[in-house]
Amino acid sequence: MHALTFQLSNSVTDEHGQGFIALGLTQASAEPDETEDLRLRRLPFREALDLLGSGCLPDMITQALLLRAYHQARTGDLPRPLAEAMLGGN
């Protein structure tokens, strides 16, 4: 489901990005390019928010998507079971 549209550097380019919240995914084996060094780290949504709040997530796109997902969970814009899992009963 679409979460947000963002401008990456509107002073020098017209490049736009799109952020999504994916639903119904299953894990599969990765096939990264030989130049990629990918590491998977799963953590509860609230822990990701805590990392964002402590300044440990410097990537602005990740920050924006986490905050948008939190907002959507709080306002009822996500499926109820997902929002409840994300918010942990808050």
Buried (B, 14 or more C-beta within 10 A) or exposed (E): EEBBEBEEEEEEEEEEEEBEBEEEEEEEEEEEEEEEEEEEEEEEBEEBBEBBEEEEBEEEEBEBBBBBBBEBBEEEBBEEEBBEBBBEEE
